[in-house]
Amino acid sequence: MGAVIFVHSDRTWCERIKKEAQDFPSVKTLFFTSLPDAYEAIGNFALPIAAIYLSVKRQKSSIFAALEFCIAHRPATPLFLIDQSDEPFLARFRVKGAFLGDSSFEDLIRPLNHKFLEETGINEIRPMGARQHPDYISIPTLDFSHSLHYSDDVFIHQPEGGMKLFASRGSPVEAGYLQQALKFSNWLNIRESHCKDAREQAKAARTSFLDLRGISEEWIRSELLVEAKTLFTEIRSTLPSDSVVLKATGFLDSFFRYLSSLNRSHDQGRLEEFIREAEKTDRSLQALSLALLLCGYFRFEKSVVVEILGMACILQDISLIHSPFGNLADLPQSRVPPEAQNFHMRHPVHSADLLANSTSLSATTLQVIRQHHETRDRKGFPNRIGGSQLHPMAEALSMINQYLDLRESGLPTQDLWDKLQREVYPRYSTEMVRALESTLKKFSGYL
């Protein structure tokens, strides 16, 4: 039997399945803890693969991108999802079924046509080969052997160069018939257009995953954090542009929608878990999460929050990332080189100027970025702006930044709370302090 590939980030889950698989010695299993690690095996035509199982839980890469990859490289290999309920929409992505995380190994492999290979004992190594016809994709014949039904019309290449129908879409995979085909050719063919349509569906779903009915929250969260990591990687690696701003706008809209739904659910445990995951992803994402929740207290309009405060959270330190002294964004103030101290103190202005010269961000967004370390009592930096001159969203971001600085200092919880009360809150308006306290109380274990 070909190898059964499992991609799951939970090592405990993998160890359980490995142990249960020992009762099925004829089934060869391969385990990967990340999608990129699995791609080399999936794309290797010399490796017979019986099925691919992808977990939607806490992946560091997009599951939809993985579906595209599997459809492109193994369109005939049965594909299953783990940690996802079995929903009708999965059929659009050529997913044969879905399993909950506590499913046994026996349950996982039950849908496979593994009896065929056990009976025939086919062990032929598949050669790499070019397509036999420009409108068709050539697939190793053995890839069809573990499916119960053909997912496409399948054609066989004739000696004179034409294509002849081998099996119709939806018809059962018959062991003897497929065995005869193996004697004739190591390759069967499907129309490229059908495979392309499936890949396009997966690509389109990736951009609108929040609107898919039936997609699990684990999957939504995984896709959202992957999108965040991709965006922050681009921000750190390239100078700002309207192209980056456009990507950030799309991400912010999705992020706002998800966080708002999580907040409305009143499930403090799930909300706190997500904030912790945001913290591990990027400090800017952590600030964004708290800022959006804080804005819920004031009931600011979504468009204002996303276009102004959300964008300011993401781009506030852009000048530190691309400074003349290298990346200063991850350095605490105490470790900034002496020659860069003045630049660091004026980075809010430098960030606003850099964005004004390279993007079409609104003047209000640039104002919030310019003021994101100013305080209501006029003791912030770089320009000691306060009072009515301080934009409310800049005040919110400034207070959140001070709170995160305290968290990152490693103070015990009680000391952090005391310092917040004594040194931070007096610098801001009463309403802003109430908003932050209301936000932090949503996840008391996080403080």
C-alpha positions, 0 to 999 in steps of 0.5 A: 500500500502507498504511504498515508501522509498525516500533517498535524502540528500536535505531536501528542496527536501524532504519537497517538496515531503512530501507536494505533497504526502499529495494529495495521502493519500493511499501512505505511505512515508518514508524519509531518508537523508543518505543511511546508515539510510535507510538500516535498513528499507530496510533490514526489511522484516516485513516492506512492501515496495512498491518502493525505490528511491535513489538520486545520488546527494551528497550522503555520501555513495556509490550509487553502494554499495546501489544498491548491498544492495537493490538487495541483500535484496529487489530484487523484489522491484521496484528501481528508481534513482533520479537526473539521466537521464533514461539511458539503462545501468540502467537496468543492475542494476535492476533499473526500471527507473530514474527521474530528481530532479524536478519531481513531487511526482505523476510522481515518483509513476506513474510507481508503481502497487499501484492499486493492494494493494488499491483494495485488502487491504492486511495488513499482517505483513511479518514474517522473514523466512529462505530460502526454497531451497539452490539454491533460494532466498526466497522473501516476496510475497508482494514485487512483488505486486508493480512491473508491470513485474517480473524481474526474473523467479519466483518459488513457494515452493511445499509441497513435497519440490520441486520448481514450476514455478510461473511466467516467467521473463518479464511477467506482475504482475497480481493482482488476480494471486498474491493474490491467491499465498498469500493464499498459501505462504508468500514467492516466490523464485528466483534463487540465481545465477540471483541475484548474477549476478546483485550484481556483475554487480553493484560491477564491475561498482563501480570500473569503474564508470568513464567509464560508459556512461550515468552516471550523473556528480553528481553521478560521483562526489558523488562516487569520494568523497565517495571513497576519504573519505573511503581512508582517513579513512583507512589512519588515522586508519591503519599504511601504507602498500602496500595495502593502496598504491594500493588503493590510486593509483586507487583513484588517477587515477580516481581523476586525470581523473575527475579533468582533464575533469572538468578543460578542460570543462572551467566551472569555477563554477563547478570547484570551487564547486568541490574544495570547496567540496574537502576542506570539505572532507579532507585537503589532498584532497584539496591539491591534487586538487590544486596540480593536477591543478597546474601541468596542467600549466607545462604539467607534464605527468599523470603517474608522477603526479599520482605516485609522487605528488598525492601520496605525497599529500595524505601521506605527514602527515602520521607520524603526524597521527600515531605519538608517541604523538597521532594524530597531523595532525589536530593541528595547530603549536601553539597547538602542545604539547611542547614535540612534537614540535621537532617531528612536525618540522621533520615530513616530514622526519619521514613520508618518513622514515615510508613509506620507511620501510612499503611500496615500494614507489619509491625513488622520491615519498619519496623525495617529501614527505621529502621536502614538507615543504622546500622552494626555498630560503632554509628557509623551514624545516626541512633541509633548502633544496632549489635551484636545490636540491629541487624537483619541485613537492616538491616545488609545494606541499610546496607552496600549503601547505603555501597557505592553511595555510593562508586560514585556518588562517581566514584572510580576502581575501585582507589580505590573498592576500597581505600576499601571495604576500609579504611572500610566493611568494618570497620564490619560483621560478618565474615559480612556482608562475606563476603556482599557480596564474594561478591555483587560477585564475580558481576560483576567488571566492575561494581565 
